[in-house]
Amino acid sequence: MDELPRSYLRWVNQYRPGKPVDEIKRIYGLSDAVRLCSNENPWPLPEEVIQAILKASGEVQRYPDPEAYLLKRALSKHLGVSPAEVVVGGGTEGVLCTLFQALVEVGDRVVIPQPTYPVYALSVAAAGGECDFVPLLEDFSLPIDRIVSNCGERTKAVVICNPNNPTGNIVERQDLLNLAVRLEERKTLLVVDEAYAEYVSDPRYLCGVELFRQLSNVVILRTFSKIYGLAGLRIGYAIAPKPIAEAFGKVRRVFSVNAIGQAAAIAALGCQDHISSIRDRTILERDRMHRVLCNMGVRVHNTHANFLLISLTRANDVYEALLAKGVIVRNGEDLGLEGTIRVTVGLPEENDRFLKEFDRVLRRLGG
Ligand SMILES: Cc1ncc(COP(=O)(O)O)c(C=O)c1O
């Protein structure tokens, strides 16, 4: 049976997500644990969204709208693009899988800077393509020239994550524009994953929607799993040039975006004041955590998202010791960045618990 799975799946490993709270409670015999490993927004949902979820949950005997008509209209209005340029899917991961199925033929290649979100390479592999990995520079910035020089005859796309997970940095406006223009000249798609865009306040950031309007080769991915607080409902979307969006429509799973998710996402888009307040609260907490961690003498990287990356000589031991105390962070090793842990900015009391346990572990084990 070994030879039956597709041969190119040999070069990828299964995605290792953050650990669920119940699993850690069970393994370590704990009464509670905090989950700071998946960059979710932990704040309560606004009442309008809860009401939309309740209403839609009373109607689940019916299939969802396969076209997600109302959600696409709401997104097109929110982003200022045509509904024909909006596609939706079961989370960003669902959008990525469909996108690459629509783009990639066997033997086609996609360039992906590393380290980044592992799902890009998995989606390319699932579609039968292959990846060319280009390491980020030491300060985690993009090696633009190397990315372009790695694009060959069969390169269909370059995928970048902005802000990048797990490093937290952004690509500066001029660099992003430069990359996009050079790729447009060679008719290569630039896919920009902006899962954390809503957290960015730096004026050097070029919002992908602006880039999309200027060039013909840009696809922007966004999600309702992060600042919108709907990770459990699995809604992601992209804005894409019409020919790409049309091809996407031909291969997508017809009912992959569930009815409760569609209703919740529409309601959440209407709560922009709430989103701004989540952004402000998260940034306040993030900056507080950054300060406290710096005072502990550890190396914390600058971030524009809702997580912090910490470099440690004994990262694996620190990660395990935190798990045993019911603090679930992410081992950077699983994200291609050995010697680091990544911690999500949670609720203030969750962050306090992390900081307290981290300090203790550090005193015991050393950084
Ligand atoms: C870079 C990046 N993109 C997308 C996602 C979200 O994926 P989804 O929309 O499938 O929940 C994540 C979640 O961790 C992420 O880090």
The ligand as an SDF file (V2000), in Angstrom:
LIG
                    3D

 16 16  0  0  0  0  0  0  0  0999 V2000
   -0.9330   33.0710    8.5750 C   0  0  0  0  0  0  0  0  0  0  0  0
   -2.2350   32.4520    8.8520 C   0  0  0  0  0  0  0  0  0  0  0  0
   -3.1660   32.4320    7.9160 N   0  0  0  0  0  0  0  0  0  0  0  0
   -4.3790   31.9460    8.1540 C   0  0  0  0  0  0  0  0  0  0  0  0
   -4.6950   31.4400    9.3950 C   0  0  0  0  0  0  0  0  0  0  0  0
   -6.1000   31.0750    9.7120 C   0  0  0  0  0  0  0  0  0  0  0  0
   -6.5600   30.0730    9.0580 O   0  0  0  0  0  0  0  0  0  0  0  0
   -8.1260   29.7750    9.0390 P   0  0  0  0  0  0  0  0  0  0  0  0
   -8.7810   30.9400    8.3500 O   0  0  0  0  0  0  0  0  0  0  0  0
   -8.1160   28.5330    8.2260 O   0  0  0  0  0  0  0  0  0  0  0  0
   -8.6000   29.5910   10.4300 O   0  0  0  0  0  0  0  0  0  0  0  0
   -3.7420   31.3760   10.3900 C   0  0  0  0  0  0  0  0  0  0  0  0
   -4.0650   30.7660   11.6820 C   0  0  0  0  0  0  0  0  0  0  0  0
   -3.2560   30.4020   12.4720 O   0  0  0  0  0  0  0  0  0  0  0  0
   -2.4940   31.9310   10.1250 C   0  0  0  0  0  0  0  0  0  0  0  0
   -1.5560   31.9860   11.0640 O   0  0  0  0  0  0  0  0  0  0  0  0
  1  2  1  0
  2  3  1  0
  2 15  2  0
  3  4  2  0
  4  5  1  0
  5  6  1  0
  5 12  2  0
  6  7  1  0
  7  8  1  0
  8  9  2  0
  8 10  1  0
  8 11  1  0
 12 13  1  0
 12 15  1  0
 13 14  2  0
 15 16  1  0
M  END
$$$$
